[in-house]
């Protein structure tokens, strides 16, 4: 048994960081996951009966709700093709966007184009994007009550005011449109509609949707229509997309494959502008969405690639069978609830997977409210139901009926027994004790896109800068484009991932065990495997509790910046550095201060500079090793000095080790966590680089802190809080992690290191003979070299951006301007590409520099 570590107040006070963002705790406590997990903690582990999970909208655990075979086949084929291990573009890969556009257009009176679609990591990610994009000072959004609490959580975290309108149970949960008009003002930018509805189980008629659209037009606001349960309609009203009324008011449709295909753990959703008048594009909403995607997570690339086949080839019989099972379950639920005296269901469910039921506490003895009811029900009957308080409806319940019909019946029978056991003998006493007896509208959502943080954060991303450079390429040029700008080597056949990794993903996928949602922190087996993997290089053991899984390392960055953000705080970032840190600090209103990396000292950290810029409000320092963009690897001695400096200043270290073990020079890779006894270290990592699968989107946060300082400062809790309102990595990729780590052979890693060593040597040696550029330090790790432009030798080129754009235009070679990394008149060159292409690209750069040389130079 591990000894409990305690940290004294005096020692804790020396560290300047702590649980910071007050919106985080409020957001976490409102999440469905947090509420449901609270109910699960009430279960009696000694109860021999199976738990009846009637709280969460994830039917994939039951054999009657298995994923479509065509979908499983499509994913397996894409994963093993080797074509889709790369980073996708910010909108999602083109064929996936086209497939979604065609899918949506079937039911609309106009065509949606691929340019109207952005792919997301599930519908939760789509919600995050929309709330973030619309956030600007003073703006507000209208949300339904009861409703899905993630909207309020993400709005709160983004500083966007939210106001609630009621859904009317006595009118089949229709929107109270009179209340909507009363709530809205000149700062209202959007209204959220969920149809088919979670949590109410209703399906809106064509007439009611038309009335909603007319109201939105009158108010000058967009409609955000959450259609993640599209076509889950099994009553008298058919599903009608809100986009049908896009000609009346601009509609942003949120959807995904999670529910209809029974694969919530695959994390593939979309945002679609169903807006034939083009208002959203003219108001730059789509541009802002793409800007946010550039500083956010991506869906797994091979899942995106499988989307056309999934949408086209899934048999209609699969959907019909799923609807039949859900219809039967809804009938069972509705009829069984009639037998329970203290629970009333005002409206028979006609869609989605849920029903809202009213709890009449006057019939119950010793039950205080809906949370007390659900907690005691879980403890006494092993039945888990979601309290309505979490959805904005106190003393109501949300019941999920998308479970195995026999278990549903059993769960409702147990609920009936519970209510009977807790009934008042004289209900009237309970009542007494409780005291209960004209022209075109002026659209209002422009300001968020013009004034919000995305206006500055989005354009600074590597994706945005590279897109500008790529736009300069002469499309008519006969030579292939040679991409030395991005850190994604997977386009070259020599940088193929390990066959063991592909096999592990396909095994996990075909097992059918990983189609559902995972725990917010990630599945236990994967966290345990990563803890063991990291512990190999540390002088202490990490446990699964130290690991939090993320959708790639970029989400790990997002989490940490969000956790540390509070008014007045600042964080120290390296220059040159990965610009995603700057983008996320801008978006989170966390001040960024920059320390220099010194090229003539192998890009070591300027520790004197660090001490000069830190103050009492500094909470952390970011260290990237092996370094992107510099290609350096820090020595043990230098890392020890960084740790001592951080300890002196009372800072945590955020160690970005996404390129861990990609060290091929004379210095071995040393994890920063080795110095966790000296200073608390948060390690960010991923399988993206070492396994060459950046498109698989699986990363982690690890607390390397044997003294327990981070836990005492509640940093761990804040990370978990943020995870509750964030998107997850694909569950089947998580499920594959133990096998990936255990089975990948060292020969594979050695082969990749040899290849990188050879390409790095080639790059460095070739650059020596190109007048106009200088590489001050031979790369020893990662996949990059930072190269200085000597503009005094070049004619007509004024800065690094012009150099890169002209190089792209004249030579079809893409390199990244150093301005994107904080180093004007430098460039970053990626050498992780096949050797013939690298040689060709460097020869073209040499020709370009010769052609543009100053004659007097």
N, C-alpha and C positions, 0 to 999 in steps of 0.2 A: 504494500500500500504506500502511495506517494505521501511524503511529508508535506503538509500545508505550509505554503510560504506566506509570510506576512511582511508587509512593508510599513515601517514606522512613519508617523506623520512628518517628522523632520526630513527624512529621506524623500518622501513623496513631494514635499513642498519645493525641493530643488528643481523638480522637473516642471517645465512651463506648459505642458500640454495636458489635456484632460478631455472628458466628454464635453463637447463644445456646443454643437448646434442645438438650440432648444427645440427647434421644429422637428428634430429627428425623433425624440422620444414621443412627442405627440403623434407624429406620423406613424411610428411603429405601433403604438397602442391602438391605433384605428384600423390596422391592417387585418384582413380576414385571417391570414396565417397566424398572427399573434393571438387573436381571439380564439381560434380553433385549437391552437397549441395549448392555450390555457385550459381548455376543456379536456384535452387529452391527458394533461398532468393530473386531472382529478380521477382518472381511471383506477380501479382497484386491480392491481396486478394479480391478485389471487382469484379473480373471477374466472371460472373455467370456460365461460361462454365466449364466443367470438365477439369482437367489438363490431357494433353496427355503425358504420361511418356515414351518417346522414348529414354531414356538415359541409363537405367540400365538393366542388364541382369537378371531380376527377373520376370518371367511371372506369378508367383503363385497367384498374386492378382486377376487374371481373371478366371471366371468360366470355360472357355474353356481350361484352363491349370491346372486343379485340380489334386492333387496327386493321384496316383494309389490306389484304395480301398484295394488291397492286402497289400500294404506297410503300410497304416494306421492301418489295422488290426494287422499286425505283430508287430508294435511298441506298440500298446495298450496291446497286449497279453504279450509282454516282460515286460512292465512297471508294470502291475498288477500281474505278477507272483511272485514278491518278491525275485526273484533269482538274479537280476542284479542291485542291488543298490550299489555294492562294487566298489572299485578302480579296474581298469583293469591293466594287465601287460603292460609294456612299448611298446610292439609290437602291443597291441590290443588283445582281447580275441581270443583263438585258432580257435573256430568255425567260427568267422567272417573272420579271415585271410584265412582259408581253402576255404571258400565260394568265396572270391575275387580271390584267386588263380585259382579255378576251372572256374570262370567266365571269367577270362582273357585267360586261356589256350585254350578255345574253338576256338580261332582264331589265335593261334600261332602254329608253326611247332614243338613245344617242350612243355613240361609241366612246369608250374610255381608251386612251392611248397609254403606251408603256411609260411615257413621260409624266403621266398623271399618277403613277404608282411608285411608292417607296416601300421596300421590304424591311421588316422589323424583326427583332428577336422575340416573337410572340406579341399578342395584343397588349399585354402589360407595358411592353416597351413603346408601343404606339401611343398608349395613354400618357406615358412619361414625356414623350416627344411633344405631343400636343399641348400639355400643360406648360411645358418649358418654353415652347415657341410663343405662346400667347401671353406669357408673363411680362408685364411692363408696369412701371409705377402707376398705381391707381386703378389698373384694369381689374375687372371681375368676370367670373364665369358662372353660369347657372347650372346647378347639379340637381338630379332627381333625389327625392327622399320617399321611400327607401331607395338606396342605390349602392353601387359597388364602391367601397371606401377608398380604393386606390386613387380615384380622381381627386378626392379631398386631400389625401396624403401628399400626392405629387404637386397639387396646387399650393399647399401650405409650404412645402419645401422650396418651391420656386418663387414664393412671395406673391402669388396670385390669389386675390380674394375670391372666395366662393360663396355663393348664396344658394339656398335650397328652395326649390318648389316642390309641392306635394304631388304624389301619385295617389289617385282617389280609389280606394278599395271598393267602394260601392258603385263605381263606374268602370269596373274591370281594370283598375289601376291605370286609367288614362291620365294624361298630363292635365294638371289644373292650369289651363291657359290664362285664365283671368289673373291668377297669382303670378304667373310668369311676367305678364305685362306690368303688374304692380311692382315686382322686384327689380326689373331692368331699369337702368339709367344710361346716361350718355357714355359711361365707362364700361358698360357690358359688352363683351366681345363675342361670346358664344353661348350656346345652350347644348347640353349633353343629353342625348336620347339613347336609350338602350332597348333594342328590339331585334328579336324576341328578348324578353326581359329577364335579367338577373338583378334582383332576387325574386321577382313577383310571379314569374311563369306565365305572363300575359303576352299576347301578340296583337299589335296595333292594326286597326283596320286602315284601308286605303284612305277613307274619309278623314280619320283622325290624323294620319300622317300629313295629309294635305293641309289640315288646319294648323298643325305645328309649323309647317313650311311658311304659310301665310303670316303667322305670328312672327316668325323669325325675320321675314322680309320687312314687315311693318317696323320692327325694332332695329333693323339694320345689323343683325348679327348672323354669324355662320351657325350651322347645325353640325355638331360632332356626333355622328351616329355610330354607336358601338353595335356592330352586327357580328360579333364573334360567334353567336348562336344562330347565324343565318341558316334558314331552311329547317331549323329545329322547331317546326310548327306542326302540331298533330291534332289540332282542334278544328273548329268550324271556320276559322279565318286563315287564309294562306299567308305566307310570308311575303311582304312587299318591301323591297329595298327603299330606304329614304331617298336614295339617289334618283328615283323616279321623279322626284320633285326638285331636282337640282336646277331646273330652269326658273324656279320661283325664288329659291334662296340657295346660296352656295352650301354644299354639303361635303364634309370630310368624313369618309367612310373608313371605319376601323374594322378589320377582320383578321381571319387566320384559319389555319387548318386544325387548330387544337381540338375543337369540339366536334365538328361534323365528321372528321376523320378519326376521332378518338385518340389523339396523340398530343396531349398538352405538353408533354415533356420534350417534344421535338423543337419547340420554340421558333416557330415560323409564323409571322403575321404580316399585316400590311396596312398602310395608309393610302387611301385613294381619293383624289380630288374628283368627286362626281359633281361637276360644275361646268355645264356646257357653255355658259356665258364667259368663262375664263376669269371670273372675278378673283378667285384665290391666287391665280398666277399673276394677275395685274397688281394685286396687293402684296406680292412677294411672300405669300404664305408658303408656297411650295419651295421657294428659294431658302427660306428660313428653316424649313423641315430638313432639307438636304444639308444645310450648314450644321444643324444639330447632329444629324447622323454622322457627320464628319468628325465630331468629338464625342461619339457615343459608341456603343457596341454594335456588332454585326450579327445577323443570324449565321449559322453554320453554312459555309459556302456550298458544300455538297448537298445539303438539304434544299438550298435555293435552286440548285441545278436540277434536282429531282422534281421540282414543282410542276413543270409542264406535263410530265408523265403522270404525276399524282392526280392533277386536275382533269386530264384527258382520259385516263384509263381506269379510274375507279368505277366499278360496276354499279349501276343504279340499284341493283338488288342489295348491295351492301347498305346503302342509305335507307332503302325501304325497310330492311330488317332492323336496323338501328332504331328507326322511328317507331316501328311496331313494338319493340321491347320497351322503349321509353313511354309510349302511349299506355301500354299495359301497366307499367310501373306507376305512372301518374294516376291511373284509375284506382289502383290498389291504395295509393297514398291518400287520395281524396276520400275514398269510401271508408278507410280505416280511421281517418281523423274524425269522421262523423260520429264514431263510437266513443270518442274521448271527450268527456263532458266539459273539461276546462280549456279545450283547444278548439278554435273556430277557424275554418278556412273560408274566407269570404268569396273566393273566386276559384273555380276549378282550373287547374293549370292547363294551358293550351300550347306552351312552348318552352324552350330551354330545358333546364333540368331541376327546377326549383319550384317551391310554393312558399308563400308567406302565410303564416297562421298566427292568429291572435291568441294570446295567453290570458285567460280570465282568472286572475289571482284570487278572486272572491270565493272560488271553489277549493282553494288549496291552503293547507295549514302549514306554517313554518317556512314558506317560500317567499322571499323578499321581492324578487324581481326576476327578469328573464335570465340574467347571468347566474343567479343563485339556482334557478330551476335547472339550467343546462349543466351546471357544475355538479349538482346532486344527482341528476339523471345519469351523468357519465360515471360517477362514483358507485351508484347503487345498481345500475342496469347495464353498464358498458355500452351505452348508446350515446353517440356524440352528435349534437345538433348545434347549429350556429345561433347564438343569441341575437335578437333583432337590434339590440343597442349598437352593435357594431355596424349596422346598416342604416342607422338613424331612426329606428323604430323601437323604442323601449317597450318591453313587455309584449313583443312579438317574437316569432321564431322563423328562421329560414330552414326549411327541410329539403334535403337533396333526395330525389327519388331515383336518380340514375345509379342504382346499385342492383345487385342480383335480386330478382323479385322475392325469392324465399327469405333472404336476409332482411329485405325491406319489411316484409310482413312481420318477421320476428322482431325487428327493431321497434316497429310501431306497437306490437303487442306488449313489449317490455315498457314502452312509454305509457301505454294504457294502464298497466299494472302499477307503475310508479305514481301516476296521477290518482289512481284509486287508493293507493296506500297513504298518500298525502292529502286526501280530500278532507275538507271541513265536514264534520258531522251535521252542522247546521249552516248551510251556505249563507243564509241571511245575516248571521253574526259576522261572517267574514266581510260582507259588504259594509256593515255598519262600522266595523273596526277600521277598515281601509278608507272610509269616506267616499265610496264609489257609487253611487246609485246613477296715299295719293301719288304721287309720282315715284320715280326711282328712289330707292332708299339710299341713305348715306351709311355705307358699311363702316362699322366701328372698330374693326380689328386690325387696322393698318399700323397703329402706333407700336404695337408689340414687336413688329418686324423691323421697324425703323429705329426704335430707341432701346430695345432690349439688349442684353449682353451678347446675344448671338451676332449682332451687327459687328462686333469687334472680335469675338472669340472664333467664330466659324471660319472667316477668311484666312486666319493664321495657321490653319492645320496643314500638315504635309500634303494631304489629299488635295486641298484647295490650291496650294502653290504648284504642285505637280500638274494638276489639271490645266493651269494657266500655261505651263511650259509645253505640255502635250498639245494644247490647242495651236501652238506655233508650228507643229510638224507639217511639212508639205505632203498632203495626202497623195499627191500624184507622183511622189518620189519613187524610184524603182527599187530602192534598197529597203530591207526590213528595218523597222524601228528597233533600236537596241536600248533596253531599259536599265540604266544604271542609277535610277533615282529612288527606287523604293526598296525596302528591306524584305522582299518576298521572292526568294529564289525558286519557288516551286514551278515556275514556267519552264525551267530547264530540266530536261530528263535526268541529268546527273544528280539533281537534288530532289530525288523521289523519297517519300517517307518510307519507313521500315515496313516490310510486309507484315510483321507481327502487329503493328499498330492498326493497319487496315483490317486484319483478321479479327482483332479484338473488338473493333467497332461493329463489324458485321455480326459477330457472335452476340454482342450485347443487344443489337437491334433485333435480330431474329429470335432471341429468347422471349421476347414479348414482356419481359420484366421491367423494362425501362421506358414505357410510353407515357407514364404519368408524371405529375409534378414531383419534384424532389423537395427535401427539406430546404429551408432558406439558406442554410450554410453549406449545403451539398450533401450527397449521400455518404454515409459513414464509411463504407469500404474504400471509397475513393480518397476521403480525407485521411484515413489511416495509412493508405499506400503512399500518399504524398508526404505525410509526416515521417514515415520510415525512409523514404527517398532522401529527404532533406537532412535527416539525422545522421546519415552516413558521413557527412562532412562536418559535423558539429561535435563539440566536446560535451554535449548533453543531449537528452532525448526530447524530441517533440512528440506531442500526442495529437490525436485527431481533433481534440478541442482547440488546438492552436491553429487549425487550418480552416479557411473560409474559401469555398470555390467561387470563381467568378467567370463571366463570359469573356475570356481572354484577359490579358494584362491591362488593356486599356480600361476595362471596367474596374479592375483593382485600383488603378489610379483614380478613377472617378469616385470610388467609395472612400478612399483615404482623404482626398481633397474635401469631399463633402462632410466627412466626419470632423475634420479639423477646422472647418470654416466657422468663425464667429466674429462679430464686429471688433475691428481693431487688430486682429491677429495677422501674422505674416509667416511666410514659409520661404526657405532659401532654396533656390533652384540653380543648377549649373548652366553656364554659358560657355560654349554651345551646349544645347540640350534638346531633348525630345519635346516639341512644342505642345504636345497634348497636355502637359502639366500646366503650361501657361494658359491654354484655352480653358481648362477646367477651373483654374483659380479665378480667372476672369468671370466665368459663369457663376461661380459660387461666392463671389465677392470676398475672396481671400487674397490679401495683398501678396504679390510675388516680389522677392528681392533676389538679385542675381550675383553669384560669385563666379569668378573666372576659372576656367581650366587652362593650364599653362602649357602651350604647345612645345616649348623648348625643354620642358621637364616631363615629356611623355604624357602630356595632358593631365598632370596631377592637379588636385584641388588646391587652390590658393587659400590656405588655411588662415593666413593673416587677413585676407579679404573677408573670409567668413566671419571672423571675430569682429571685424570693423562694421559689418552691416547688421549683425544680430543685435536685438534689444530685448527688453522684458516681455514683448509681445510675440516674439518669435517662438514657434511651436515645433518646427521640424526642419531637417535638412534632407534633401534628396540626393542620393548617390547612385549613379548608374555604372554598373561594373559586371561584365565587360561593357565597354562604353559604346552606346549609340549617341552621337554620331562619330566619335573619334577613333574607334578601333583600338583603344588602349585597354590594358589589363592592369589593375592596381596590385602592387606588391603587398605582402603581409605587413611590412613596416608602415607603409602609407595608410593602409586601412586602420591600423592601430592608432595612428596619429589622428585620423578622422574621428575615431571613436572617443579618444580622449578629449578632443576639442568639443564634440557634441556633449559629452558629460560635463565639461567645464561650463558650458552655456545652458545646460539643463534641457537639451533638445532630444527628441527621438530621432532616429535615422530611418528614413524610408529608403530601403535598398532595392533598387530596380535591378533584378537579376534574371530578366527574361532571356538573356543570352548566356545563362549559366553554363559552364563547361565548354563554351565555344572559345577556348583559349589555345592558340597554336604557336605562340612564341616561346620565349625563355622563362616567362612567369606563369605559374599555374593559377587556375581560378581558385580564389579563397572566398567563401561566403562571408558577407558582413556579419552574419549571425554568429560567427566564431567569437565575436567581441560582445555578445549579448550580455555577458556578466558586467561589462564596463558601462554599457549604455543600452537602453531598450531599442530593439531593432524590429521594424516591420519589413518583412521580405515579400516582394512582389515577384511572381514567377509565372511560368506557363509551359505548356508543351509545344507552343507555336514554333520556336526557333530550333531547339535541339532535335525535335522530331520532325521538323520541316512541315508543319501542318497549321500555318497561321489561320487558315479558313475554318478550322475546327472549333475555335473560340472556347478554349478551356484554359483558365488561369487560376491563380490562387493568391491569397493573402496569408502569410504565416507570421505569427507573433513569436519572434525569437527573443525571449525575455525570461530567462530562468529565475530572475529575482521577482517576477510577478508585478512589476511596476505598472505595466499597461493595464493589467486586470484591475489593480487597485484604483487607477485613474479612470476606470470605466471606458477605456478605449475599446476593449473587446466587445463590451455591450453595445457601444455605438456602432461598431462594424456590423454586428448582428441586427441592430435596429434598421440600419440602412438596407441590409439584405432583404428584410421583410417587405420593403416597398420597391424592390428592384427586380430586374429580370434575371432568370437563372441560365446557366449553361445547359445545353441539351442534355437531358437525363441519360440517354443511351451512351453519350460520350463520357459522362461521369462514370457510368457503369463499366466502361471499358478500361478505365484508368489503371486498376490493379494489374490487369493483364498486360497493358501497354508497358508499364514500368517493369514488371517482372520478366517479360519475355523478350524485350528488345535486346539484341546481342551487342556486346562491346565492339565487335567487328564493324557493326553498322556505324557507330559513333566515330570510330577511328577512321573509317573511310571518309566520312564527311569532313572531319578535321584535316585530313591530308589534302582533300580537295580545296578547302578554304585556305590552307597554308599556301598551296600552289597558286591559287588565283590572287591572293594577297601579295605574294612575291612578284607575280607578273605585273600587277597593277603598280606597285611601288617602283619597280625597275623601269617600266615603260614611261612613267610620269617624269623620271629623271631626264628624259630626252625630249620633253615638250617644253619649249621656252614659252613662258607666260603663265605656267602653273608650277607650284612647289608643294611637295608633301613633306612637312617637317618631321614626321614621325612614322616609322614603318608600322603598319597595323599588326597587332598581335592577338586580336580577338574580335568577336562580333562579326560583322559583314561589311564594314565601312572604312573609308579613309577620308579624313578632312584635308582638303587641298586649298592652298592659298592662290588667289588670282593675282598675278603681277600685271596690273592694268597699264603700267608704264610701258610695257612691251606690246600692247595691243591697241590697234587703231579703231576708233569709232565705237568702242564698247565702254560704257560709262559705269556699269556696276554688274554685280553677279547675276541679277535677274535678266538684264539685257543679254549677258553672255549666254545664259542657259536657253533663253528663248531663241536667239540667233543660231545657237548650236543645234537646237531641235529642228529649226526651219531648214538649215543648210545641210545638216549631216544626219538627221533622223536619229540623234543620240539624246537620250534624256538623262540629265543629272539634276540634282536638287540644289537650288540656290542656298547659300549659307545664311542669307537674310531670314529664311524660314526657321533657322536654328539659333538666331541671335548673333550671327557672325557675318556681317556685310562683307562682300568681296571675297568670300570663301565659297567653296562648293563641296558637297558631300557626294562621293562616288561609291556606289555599291559594287563590290567585286564578287558577290555570290551569284555568279552566272557562268554558263559553260565557257570554257577557255577560248574556243574559236570566236565566240561572240564578243568576249571581253577584249581579245586582241584586236578584232575589227573595230570595236567602239573606240579604243584608245588610239588606234591609227587615224580614225576619223577626227578625233579631238586634236590630234597633232596636225593634221591637214588644216583644220579650221583655224588653229592658232597661227600657223604659218601664213595662211591666206590673209589673216587680219593683223599681221605683225606691222609695227611701225617701221618704216624704212630706215629711220635714223637710229633705231634701237639696236 
